[in-house]
């Protein structure tokens, strides 16, 4: 059986309702698949087979190739998904969702340069796509281009202020850029939305310490340890402050 999971999408980061099985933005699966009844996988298998059947008579239908790409992507077959989305774009170059899903495929393959390029093409066609801005930010972050990644995450949040996960990545960037006050603003927004985010409390504590606010830093690190008792980094940082 499947258990609806909802929550942030593992691919684009968009929050979904608890009863959602697939992301409302990018279509990635959100369900927890039990070994005795993987219904979502069965659905993706059926969609793949149906699309392959349709393509025998309509080989130049970009929509069918797109649906085939989604099916392969949900099945974890990134190679065939990539080929399907590339076929969509050969048939219809201005298909923004195909560019975005191609970016997702490149990201899963670890091809960050190609991911960034595909995300930019998606944004050229739809500049209001928060998921595409976010994916561009992630790719640039992994490429070490922090300033550009920060700009992409800021665009994400301008486009969709509820895209909370972008605040986290933006906070990490500001922390690495030695701008603790800007980082504090980012992590405070996260804990305001999700008080049980141990990682955000940890980074908030580190940034408070760097900003000379030791009392606040100890409180945040203690909260991080309360939520994640095995966090050695938080325990070490708190011990240093208490000396």
Backbone bond lengths (Angstrom), bond angles and torsions (degrees), N, CA, C in turn:
res aa  C-N    CA-C-N  psi(-1)  N-CA   C-N-CA  omega(-1)  CA-C   N-CA-C  phi
1 X - - - 1.463 - - 1.511 109.72 -
2 X 1.318 117.12 166.47 1.459 121.09 176.16 1.508 109.15 -112.05
3 X 1.325 114.71 149.33 1.451 121.06 176.32 1.516 108.10 -117.47
4 X 1.343 119.24 113.82 1.452 119.82 178.88 1.527 110.18 -56.20
5 X 1.313 115.81 134.25 1.455 119.12 -176.86 1.511 112.22 -109.68
6 X 1.329 117.92 -34.57 1.456 119.90 -176.88 1.517 110.69 57.46
7 X 1.348 115.15 -152.50 1.461 119.71 177.89 1.512 112.16 75.23
8 X 1.354 116.67 -167.94 1.463 120.07 -178.34 1.519 111.83 -66.29
9 X 1.315 116.81 136.22 1.462 121.50 175.98 1.526 109.64 -66.36
10 X 1.335 119.32 134.76 1.457 121.00 179.83 1.511 113.71 -68.21
11 X 1.339 116.91 -15.37 1.459 119.77 -178.48 1.525 113.51 -101.12
12 X 1.328 118.04 -47.93 1.468 119.06 -175.87 1.519 113.39 -109.63
13 X 1.344 117.51 -12.37 1.453 120.27 175.25 1.512 115.89 86.69
14 X 1.313 117.98 -4.35 1.462 120.56 -178.48 1.525 110.14 -69.83
15 X 1.347 116.44 136.81 1.460 120.79 177.28 1.529 110.05 -73.30
16 X 1.330 115.11 139.24 1.460 121.63 179.33 1.523 109.87 -127.48
17 X 1.324 116.25 153.69 1.452 120.80 178.80 1.527 110.47 -64.04
18 X 1.332 116.01 157.39 1.465 121.37 -174.45 1.525 112.80 -62.17
19 X 1.337 118.16 -25.34 1.458 120.06 -177.85 1.522 113.29 -95.01
20 X 1.344 117.19 8.90 1.465 120.29 179.42 1.527 110.23 -83.94
21 X 1.329 115.96 134.60 1.462 121.04 175.54 1.521 112.09 -96.22
22 X 1.343 116.83 -23.19 1.454 121.16 179.66 1.522 109.30 -132.68
23 X 1.320 117.05 146.36 1.462 121.93 -177.81 1.525 110.88 -60.31
24 X 1.335 115.40 134.76 1.460 120.04 -178.92 1.524 112.20 -69.77
25 X 1.364 117.58 -18.12 1.455 120.52 -178.53 1.527 113.07 -98.49
26 X 1.349 116.47 -52.33 1.469 117.96 -171.21 1.519 113.81 -110.76
27 X 1.336 117.87 -8.86 1.452 120.35 176.91 1.513 115.63 84.76
28 X 1.330 118.08 2.07 1.463 119.93 179.55 1.523 110.57 -65.91
29 X 1.349 117.91 148.16 1.469 119.92 -178.92 1.520 111.86 -70.13
30 X 1.339 116.09 139.12 1.460 122.21 178.46 1.517 111.73 -112.81
31 X 1.332 118.05 -8.28 1.455 120.57 -173.64 1.512 111.19 -77.37
32 X 1.334 114.75 152.34 1.452 121.72 170.84 1.520 106.79 -90.06
33 X 1.328 117.19 120.82 1.463 120.52 -172.15 1.529 110.30 -93.85
34 X 1.329 116.57 115.50 1.456 120.68 177.94 1.520 109.47 -80.12
35 X 1.340 118.33 143.64 1.466 120.08 -175.47 1.517 113.80 -64.13
36 X 1.349 117.96 -21.99 1.456 118.84 -177.00 1.520 113.86 -89.79
37 X 1.320 118.57 -1.32 1.459 118.18 -179.58 1.500 112.87 -170.61
38 X 1.334 119.26 69.88 1.470 121.63 -176.18 1.523 111.60 -76.32
39 X 1.343 117.10 78.41 1.462 121.02 -174.17 1.516 112.11 -61.84
40 X 1.338 117.24 -39.17 1.462 119.45 -179.28 1.518 110.74 -64.85
41 X 1.325 116.99 -39.04 1.461 119.79 177.54 1.523 110.72 -66.84
42 X 1.320 116.85 -39.77 1.460 119.48 177.39 1.526 110.79 -60.55
43 X 1.331 115.98 -41.00 1.454 120.48 178.41 1.531 110.38 -62.03
44 X 1.341 116.31 -44.61 1.464 119.95 -179.78 1.520 110.95 -65.04
45 X 1.332 117.65 -38.45 1.467 120.35 176.22 1.526 110.40 -61.12
46 X 1.335 115.74 -45.09 1.467 119.31 -179.94 1.525 111.08 -63.88
47 X 1.344 116.33 -40.58 1.465 118.87 178.74 1.526 110.38 -63.90
48 X 1.334 117.12 -44.09 1.467 120.29 178.58 1.524 111.08 -57.41
49 X 1.341 115.72 -48.99 1.463 119.24 -177.14 1.523 111.19 -64.50
50 X 1.320 117.51 -38.89 1.462 121.07 179.04 1.521 110.57 -64.70
51 X 1.339 116.48 -42.51 1.469 119.63 179.69 1.518 111.16 -64.93
52 X 1.323 117.57 -41.79 1.468 120.55 178.72 1.527 110.51 -62.06
53 X 1.321 116.30 -36.74 1.464 120.72 177.24 1.530 111.04 -66.02
54 X 1.330 116.37 -44.55 1.461 120.43 179.88 1.523 111.65 -64.19
55 X 1.333 116.39 -34.89 1.463 119.67 -176.81 1.526 112.51 -71.30
56 X 1.323 117.21 -16.50 1.463 119.05 175.97 1.526 110.91 -65.53
57 X 1.321 116.44 -32.83 1.466 120.34 179.98 1.524 112.54 -103.95
58 X 1.345 117.51 -19.72 1.470 121.03 179.81 1.526 109.62 -132.04
59 X 1.332 116.88 66.70 1.471 119.61 -174.03 1.529 114.67 -67.71
60 X 1.330 117.51 -12.87 1.462 120.20 -177.20 1.524 111.87 -109.92
61 X 1.322 117.35 24.53 1.457 121.19 -179.39 1.534 109.23 -92.01
62 X 1.336 118.93 107.09 1.471 119.64 -175.74 1.521 113.36 -64.43
63 X 1.338 117.04 -32.45 1.459 119.24 -179.41 1.518 111.47 -64.72
64 X 1.328 116.73 -39.61 1.465 119.91 179.47 1.523 110.23 -67.91
65 X 1.320 117.16 -40.85 1.466 119.93 176.30 1.532 110.56 -61.64
66 X 1.339 115.82 -37.22 1.466 119.28 178.86 1.524 110.75 -64.90
67 X 1.329 117.01 -46.40 1.464 120.93 178.63 1.530 110.51 -62.88
68 X 1.323 116.40 -35.82 1.465 119.98 176.11 1.525 110.52 -63.71
69 X 1.334 115.58 -42.15 1.470 119.32 177.50 1.515 112.00 -60.69
70 X 1.345 116.77 -41.66 1.464 120.48 177.42 1.528 111.00 -61.45
71 X 1.323 116.09 -42.81 1.470 119.66 -179.42 1.529 110.32 -61.95
72 X 1.332 116.20 -47.83 1.467 119.34 178.89 1.542 110.64 -61.24
73 X 1.331 115.77 -40.60 1.462 119.39 -178.76 1.528 110.62 -62.23
74 X 1.320 117.44 -44.19 1.463 121.34 179.08 1.519 111.63 -65.54
75 X 1.324 116.47 -28.15 1.459 120.78 178.51 1.523 112.06 -82.19
76 X 1.326 117.45 -4.63 1.458 121.25 -179.82 1.515 113.87 82.91
77 X 1.338 117.17 10.71 1.466 121.86 179.76 1.529 108.09 -93.74
78 X 1.327 115.40 80.73 1.462 120.16 -172.83 1.525 111.67 -68.15
79 X 1.320 117.26 -32.82 1.462 119.93 -179.80 1.516 112.26 -62.15
80 X 1.344 116.23 -49.78 1.462 119.23 179.34 1.535 111.03 -70.23
81 X 1.333 116.96 -33.22 1.472 119.30 176.84 1.524 110.16 -63.10
82 X 1.324 116.52 -44.22 1.466 120.68 178.31 1.521 110.87 -58.36
83 X 1.329 115.91 -46.53 1.472 119.88 179.98 1.521 111.37 -61.96
84 X 1.336 117.26 -38.63 1.468 120.33 -179.77 1.521 111.07 -66.14
85 X 1.336 117.19 -44.66 1.470 119.36 -179.84 1.529 110.87 -68.23
86 X 1.311 117.04 -34.48 1.474 119.39 176.23 1.526 110.30 -65.48
87 X 1.323 117.06 -36.04 1.461 120.52 177.05 1.519 110.72 -65.72
88 X 1.340 116.71 -39.92 1.466 120.29 175.69 1.517 109.87 -54.92
89 X 1.320 116.12 -47.71 1.467 120.57 -174.30 1.529 112.32 -72.88
90 X 1.336 116.76 -25.90 1.465 119.19 173.60 1.522 109.95 -67.46
91 X 1.344 115.88 -33.86 1.461 121.00 179.95 1.524 112.13 -84.23
92 X 1.330 116.67 -35.09 1.462 121.44 -176.16 1.534 108.68 -144.34
93 X 1.333 117.11 86.51 1.473 120.94 -172.95 1.523 114.91 -59.19
94 X 1.319 118.22 -25.18 1.469 120.25 -178.47 1.529 110.54 -102.67
95 X 1.317 115.47 55.95 1.460 123.00 178.91 1.532 106.03 -110.88
96 X 1.348 117.53 90.91 1.476 119.88 -169.21 1.518 114.36 -59.08
97 X 1.342 117.78 -38.32 1.458 119.12 -178.52 1.529 111.41 -67.04
98 X 1.318 116.96 -30.85 1.462 119.51 177.50 1.519 110.31 -68.18
99 X 1.338 117.64 -41.45 1.465 120.16 176.03 1.525 110.52 -60.28
100 X 1.351 116.61 -42.75 1.459 119.79 -178.91 1.523 111.37 -64.81
101 X 1.340 116.94 -45.52 1.455 119.01 -179.12 1.524 111.75 -70.04
102 X 1.310 117.01 -27.95 1.458 119.52 172.59 1.533 109.28 -64.98
103 X 1.339 116.75 -39.04 1.462 120.39 175.40 1.523 110.70 -59.98
104 X 1.348 117.11 -41.96 1.463 120.12 177.82 1.530 111.10 -61.10
105 X 1.316 116.48 -41.77 1.472 120.06 179.18 1.522 110.79 -63.25
106 X 1.324 116.90 -45.63 1.469 120.06 179.28 1.532 110.43 -61.71
107 X 1.342 116.06 -38.00 1.460 119.53 179.35 1.526 110.27 -63.13
108 X 1.322 116.53 -43.84 1.467 119.77 179.46 1.525 111.49 -64.58
109 X 1.313 117.27 -29.83 1.464 120.31 178.24 1.518 112.08 -81.20
110 X 1.334 116.88 -8.35 1.460 120.40 -177.94 1.513 113.03 81.53
111 X 1.341 116.82 13.97 1.465 121.66 179.80 1.526 108.09 -92.35
112 X 1.326 116.58 81.38 1.461 120.67 -170.47 1.528 113.22 -70.94
113 X 1.307 117.26 -34.46 1.460 119.21 177.34 1.514 111.60 -63.63
114 X 1.331 115.98 -43.91 1.466 120.44 178.39 1.531 110.48 -68.30
115 X 1.337 116.71 -35.73 1.462 120.37 177.44 1.524 110.55 -61.54
116 X 1.336 116.06 -46.65 1.468 120.08 179.94 1.529 110.69 -61.65
117 X 1.335 116.87 -42.05 1.466 120.20 -179.05 1.522 110.96 -64.05
118 X 1.339 117.29 -42.81 1.462 120.45 179.76 1.525 111.04 -67.30
119 X 1.335 116.76 -38.53 1.464 119.76 178.07 1.520 110.90 -64.30
120 X 1.331 116.71 -38.93 1.476 120.04 178.06 1.527 110.70 -64.32
121 X 1.330 116.67 -38.48 1.473 118.74 178.46 1.529 110.41 -66.53
122 X 1.330 116.73 -37.96 1.465 119.63 176.44 1.520 110.75 -62.85
123 X 1.335 116.13 -40.98 1.461 120.45 -178.43 1.530 112.31 -71.03
124 X 1.327 116.76 -29.47 1.458 119.54 176.85 1.533 110.32 -63.16
125 X 1.337 115.80 -30.29 1.456 120.78 -179.95 1.518 112.17 -91.29
126 X 1.339 116.21 -28.12 1.470 120.48 -179.59 1.524 109.43 -144.21
127 X 1.343 117.70 83.64 1.465 120.59 -176.29 1.514 114.58 -67.45
128 X 1.331 118.03 -8.99 1.464 121.41 179.89 1.533 112.54 -97.07
129 X 1.313 117.39 17.12 1.462 120.77 179.99 1.529 110.09 -87.93
130 X 1.316 116.57 100.84 1.468 120.42 177.51 1.526 111.96 -60.27
131 X 1.350 119.37 -41.94 1.466 118.61 178.08 1.526 113.18 -59.74
132 X 1.336 117.52 -36.94 1.471 119.62 178.92 1.523 110.99 -69.52
133 X 1.333 117.76 -40.44 1.470 120.31 175.48 1.522 110.27 -60.95
134 X 1.335 115.97 -42.48 1.465 119.85 -179.01 1.521 110.86 -64.78
135 X 1.339 117.18 -44.34 1.461 119.93 -179.85 1.518 110.85 -64.59
136 X 1.336 117.18 -37.61 1.462 120.36 175.66 1.531 109.70 -61.39
137 X 1.335 116.48 -43.73 1.456 119.93 178.80 1.510 112.08 -59.86
138 X 1.336 117.60 -44.08 1.461 120.61 179.73 1.526 111.24 -62.09
139 X 1.328 116.50 -44.77 1.465 119.62 -179.36 1.524 110.79 -61.83
140 X 1.325 116.85 -46.30 1.466 120.39 179.93 1.522 111.30 -64.78
141 X 1.336 116.65 -35.85 1.469 120.77 177.24 1.525 109.82 -60.39
142 X 1.326 116.68 -47.21 1.465 120.26 -179.64 1.529 111.97 -67.77
143 X 1.314 117.12 -24.57 1.465 120.91 176.41 1.527 111.82 -81.74
144 X 1.344 117.28 -3.36 1.459 121.16 179.67 1.513 114.02 80.69
145 X 1.334 117.09 12.46 1.468 121.02 -179.27 1.527 108.02 -96.18
146 X 1.343 114.76 73.79 1.459 121.05 -168.36 1.522 113.52 -65.22
147 X 1.327 117.56 -40.56 1.467 119.22 -178.38 1.530 110.24 -62.97
148 X 1.337 116.38 -44.89 1.465 119.95 179.11 1.528 110.78 -66.65
149 X 1.336 116.41 -38.70 1.465 119.68 178.16 1.521 110.55 -62.65
150 X 1.337 115.94 -42.25 1.459 119.58 177.78 1.520 111.79 -59.81
151 X 1.323 116.51 -41.15 1.468 120.10 177.39 1.525 110.84 -61.47
152 X 1.342 116.02 -41.04 1.468 119.87 -179.17 1.529 111.12 -65.93
153 X 1.329 116.90 -40.51 1.468 119.37 178.49 1.530 110.96 -68.11
154 X 1.328 116.88 -34.66 1.469 119.36 176.15 1.522 110.43 -65.21
155 X 1.341 116.81 -40.58 1.467 120.20 176.08 1.525 110.25 -62.57
156 X 1.335 116.62 -38.41 1.468 120.52 177.40 1.516 110.10 -55.28
157 X 1.329 115.66 -47.08 1.466 121.58 -174.41 1.523 112.22 -74.93
158 X 1.317 117.78 -30.19 1.459 120.20 173.87 1.530 109.40 -66.86
159 X 1.322 115.41 -40.28 1.463 120.56 -179.43 1.527 111.80 -70.76
160 X 1.341 115.64 -39.75 1.469 120.54 -179.30 1.522 108.95 -144.51
161 X 1.351 118.86 94.99 1.468 121.83 -177.38 1.531 113.33 -61.72
162 X 1.331 117.68 -17.12 1.463 120.65 179.86 1.529 113.02 -85.57
163 X 1.315 117.05 2.67 1.465 121.63 -178.27 1.532 108.57 -80.66
164 X 1.332 115.70 70.89 1.469 122.13 -166.41 1.520 112.59 -60.77
165 X 1.333 118.17 -35.04 1.449 119.94 -176.62 1.531 111.91 -60.69
166 X 1.330 117.19 -25.70 1.467 120.03 178.13 1.524 110.68 -66.41
167 X 1.356 117.18 -32.51 1.462 119.58 176.41 1.525 110.68 -61.05
168 X 1.328 116.81 -37.14 1.464 119.76 -179.09 1.529 110.63 -63.37
169 X 1.309 116.29 -50.72 1.464 119.57 -178.30 1.527 111.10 -66.05
170 X 1.324 116.59 -36.41 1.459 119.46 176.94 1.529 109.86 -65.18
171 X 1.328 117.05 -38.64 1.460 120.74 177.07 1.522 111.97 -61.84
172 X 1.327 117.21 -42.34 1.467 121.03 178.14 1.525 109.92 -60.90
173 X 1.322 116.10 -42.38 1.470 119.59 179.38 1.519 110.68 -62.98
174 X 1.335 117.38 -47.27 1.467 119.70 -179.45 1.532 110.63 -63.58
175 X 1.329 116.81 -35.03 1.464 120.35 176.49 1.526 110.17 -63.06
176 X 1.337 117.26 -44.38 1.464 121.16 -180.00 1.522 111.72 -69.64
177 X 1.315 116.48 -25.85 1.465 120.60 177.40 1.527 112.08 -84.79
178 X 1.341 116.72 7.66 1.465 123.39 179.00 1.527 111.49 59.03
179 X 1.334 114.78 44.31 1.462 121.51 175.74 1.526 107.71 -121.96
180 X 1.351 116.75 74.36 1.464 119.40 -172.61 1.525 113.87 -61.91
181 X 1.324 118.35 -33.21 1.460 119.32 -178.31 1.527 111.39 -66.85
182 X 1.329 115.87 -41.38 1.472 119.06 176.85 1.519 110.41 -66.97
183 X 1.327 116.48 -38.54 1.463 119.90 178.47 1.523 110.68 -64.99
184 X 1.329 116.91 -40.58 1.467 121.10 178.40 1.525 110.32 -57.64
185 X 1.319 116.71 -44.24 1.465 120.05 179.41 1.523 110.97 -58.07
186 X 1.350 116.57 -40.60 1.466 120.40 -179.35 1.524 111.23 -66.37
187 X 1.343 116.39 -49.77 1.463 119.42 -175.43 1.526 112.05 -70.66
188 X 1.342 117.36 -30.35 1.467 119.51 175.59 1.522 110.70 -63.64
189 X 1.330 116.66 -36.82 1.467 119.95 178.36 1.535 110.68 -64.19
190 X 1.333 115.76 -35.10 1.461 119.15 -179.20 1.521 110.81 -69.59
191 X 1.347 116.74 -48.37 1.469 118.53 -176.73 1.527 111.36 -70.60
192 X 1.326 116.97 -24.00 1.465 118.80 173.80 1.531 110.11 -65.41
193 X 1.334 115.21 -36.24 1.464 120.48 -179.60 1.527 111.55 -83.45
194 X 1.324 115.77 -39.37 1.465 120.95 -178.13 1.526 109.34 -134.15
195 X 1.324 117.75 88.59 1.474 121.13 -177.16 1.521 113.98 -62.79
196 X 1.319 117.82 -14.35 1.465 120.83 -177.38 1.523 113.26 -98.96
197 X 1.326 117.65 16.77 1.462 121.33 178.66 1.528 108.22 -84.30
198 X 1.331 116.56 97.79 1.467 121.53 -175.57 1.523 112.00 -62.03
199 X 1.322 116.87 -40.32 1.464 120.07 -177.90 1.523 111.19 -64.54
200 X 1.330 116.74 -40.23 1.467 119.80 178.80 1.528 110.60 -65.06
201 X 1.333 117.54 -39.62 1.468 120.46 177.11 1.536 110.58 -63.40
202 X 1.325 116.20 -39.82 1.471 119.52 178.20 1.524 111.23 -61.11
203 X 1.326 115.92 -51.22 1.466 118.94 -178.61 1.521 111.16 -65.46
204 X 1.313 117.15 -34.54 1.461 120.59 176.61 1.527 109.73 -62.57
205 X 1.333 116.81 -41.51 1.457 120.47 177.53 1.514 112.12 -62.49
206 X 1.318 117.03 -44.58 1.467 121.21 179.38 1.528 110.58 -61.34
207 X 1.329 116.12 -42.68 1.467 119.73 -177.94 1.532 111.41 -71.64
208 X 1.328 117.86 -36.10 1.465 119.98 174.80 1.532 110.00 -61.05
209 X 1.321 116.45 -41.65 1.468 119.99 179.46 1.524 110.52 -62.71
210 X 1.319 116.87 -42.75 1.463 120.75 179.87 1.526 111.43 -66.46
211 X 1.328 116.35 -27.08 1.464 121.07 179.12 1.528 111.55 -87.82
212 X 1.345 117.52 4.08 1.459 121.22 178.02 1.516 114.09 80.85
213 X 1.316 117.78 18.15 1.470 121.86 -179.37 1.526 108.87 -107.70
214 X 1.349 115.18 71.84 1.460 120.23 -171.41 1.526 113.11 -64.45
215 X 1.326 117.69 -37.08 1.456 120.11 -179.91 1.520 111.57 -61.82
216 X 1.322 116.23 -47.25 1.464 120.55 177.50 1.527 110.67 -64.42
217 X 1.337 115.78 -37.78 1.460 120.12 179.98 1.524 110.90 -60.97
218 X 1.340 117.13 -45.84 1.469 119.98 -179.90 1.521 111.22 -62.94
219 X 1.321 116.77 -38.73 1.460 119.74 178.99 1.516 112.10 -63.29
220 X 1.326 116.66 -41.41 1.468 120.06 -179.14 1.526 111.30 -71.06
221 X 1.319 117.30 -39.64 1.461 120.05 179.04 1.528 110.77 -67.24
222 X 1.320 116.36 -37.84 1.463 119.45 176.69 1.522 110.39 -64.02
223 X 1.333 116.39 -39.43 1.464 120.41 177.86 1.534 110.56 -64.97
224 X 1.336 116.83 -40.44 1.464 120.51 177.80 1.523 110.50 -60.29
225 X 1.336 116.58 -41.29 1.461 120.31 179.61 1.521 111.89 -70.40
226 X 1.311 116.30 -33.73 1.458 119.81 176.71 1.525 110.29 -62.29
227 X 1.335 116.19 -39.76 1.462 121.23 -178.50 1.524 111.80 -80.44
228 X 1.338 116.61 -32.11 1.468 121.50 -178.82 1.524 108.73 -135.48
229 X 1.337 117.57 81.25 1.469 121.38 -173.43 1.521 114.62 -58.62
230 X 1.315 117.56 -23.28 1.461 119.93 -179.03 1.516 114.46 -89.75
231 X 1.312 118.69 8.85 1.465 122.40 -177.06 1.531 109.62 -75.57
232 X 1.323 116.05 98.32 1.460 120.98 -176.41 1.527 111.76 -67.37
233 X 1.314 117.47 -34.81 1.463 120.37 -179.31 1.523 110.44 -65.25
234 X 1.344 116.69 -43.28 1.461 119.97 178.61 1.519 110.67 -65.80
235 X 1.338 117.38 -40.46 1.483 120.37 -179.94 1.515 110.53 -63.99
236 X 1.325 116.99 -42.26 1.460 120.89 -179.59 1.533 111.04 -65.63
237 X 1.335 116.94 -43.59 1.458 120.83 -179.68 1.526 111.08 -64.53
238 X 1.338 116.62 -38.85 1.466 120.10 179.28 1.529 110.59 -67.82
239 X 1.315 117.56 -40.43 1.464 120.40 178.15 1.512 111.75 -61.74
240 X 1.334 116.69 -39.63 1.468 120.97 178.61 1.519 110.58 -61.96
241 X 1.313 117.59 -41.03 1.455 121.09 -179.37 1.515 112.48 -70.84
242 X 1.302 117.51 -29.06 1.467 121.73 -176.83 1.520 113.27 -83.33
243 X 1.302 117.86 -7.83 1.465 120.67 -179.23 1.529 111.21 -73.30
